[in-house]
Amino acid sequence: DEISKMKNGTERSSALMKAGASRLIFQILDRKAKAQMGRAFRQWVCTTREGAVVSSQINVAREMAHQLETTKQKLEVLKSYFNDNCAVEQEVTSMQDILSPNNTPQSLVRLSDPNRGQTLNNSSFWDVSDDDASLNDSHIESIDI
């Protein structure tokens, strides 16, 4: 009778030890799974934030490119305006000088110099690169300056 009680007690303690060990293994595996899920979530959040930052930077770059293109078009219009006005102004000045009563033959030769009055046109400030063949006056409808 006592032997059977000892046997039952040993079996019972063995069963309790197995249950405790299985609980311990479950807790270890559960902590490991939660840690992995936490790492995956943090990586996802970082990736999402990086994507949002890159998207924001792309939008800023697009806006800057648009503003640069608009500025380039306005400079082209301004350059053509000054080129046209300077040419007309030179013709008017030349005609006034020729018709002036104080002209001598030497002054008429000096007036015929083609480089006279072109300092504004030769200024490097007004030089705009013509590298972009797509930018020409045919597609510029009207630009307010």
Buried (B, 14 or more C-beta within 10 A) or exposed (E): EEEEEEEEEEEEEEEEEEEEEEEEEEEEEEEEEEEEEEEEEEEEEEEEEEEEEEEEEEEEEEEEEEEEEEEBBBBBBBBEEBBEEBEEEBEEEBEEBEEEEEEEEEEEEEBEEEEEBBEEBEEEEEEEEEEEEEBEEEEEEEEEE
